[in-house]
Amino acid sequence: MTKNVGGIDRTLRIVIGLALIAAAATGTVGLWGYIGVVPLLTGLIGWCPPYAILGFNTCKTK
């Protein structure tokens, strides 16, 4: 798996993922808030399957 998620994209995914999980854990939103695990994991790993399928790449190449 080649990384296809760049710096700002990764940061936003991690922040949004954590916010959704925290909102679900505190009961602010329903159980659907745990969908925040998906952006959190893609942000931490740096690879997004839909990006790979569609040919997107926000990661700077060296």
C-alpha positions in Angstrom: 0.0 0.0 0.0 1.5 3.3 -1.1 0.5 6.3 1.0 -2.1 8.4 -0.8 -3.2 10.7 2.0 -1.1 13.8 2.6 -0.4 16.1 5.6 -3.4 18.4 5.9 -5.7 15.7 4.7 -4.4 13.3 7.4 -4.7 15.9 10.1 -8.3 16.7 9.2 -9.2 13.0 9.1 -7.7 12.4 12.5 -9.4 15.5 14.1 -12.8 14.7 12.5 -12.5 11.1 13.5 -11.7 11.8 17.1 -14.5 14.4 17.3 -17.1 12.0 15.9 -16.0 9.3 18.3 -16.0 11.7 21.3 -19.5 12.9 20.3 -20.8 9.4 20.1 -19.1 8.4 23.4 -20.7 11.3 25.2 -24.1 10.7 23.7 -24.2 14.0 21.8 -24.9 12.1 18.6 -26.2 8.6 18.1 -24.2 5.5 17.5 -23.5 6.6 13.9 -20.8 8.8 15.4 -18.6 5.8 15.7 -18.2 5.9 12.0 -15.4 8.3 13.0 -13.2 5.2 13.3 -13.0 5.2 9.5 -11.4 8.6 9.0 -9.3 8.1 12.1 -7.8 4.9 10.8 -7.3 6.2 7.2 -5.6 9.3 8.7 -3.3 7.3 11.0 -2.4 4.8 8.3 -2.1 7.3 5.5 -3.9 5.2 2.9 -7.5 5.5 1.8 -9.1 2.8 -0.3 -11.5 5.0 -2.3 -8.6 7.3 -3.1 -6.7 4.3 -4.5 -9.7 3.2 -6.6 -10.3 6.7 -8.0 -6.7 7.6 -8.5 -6.5 10.5 -6.0 -3.3 11.3 -4.1 -2.9 14.1 -1.7 0.5 12.9 -0.5 3.5 14.7 -1.8 5.8 12.4 -3.8 9.5 12.4 -3.3 
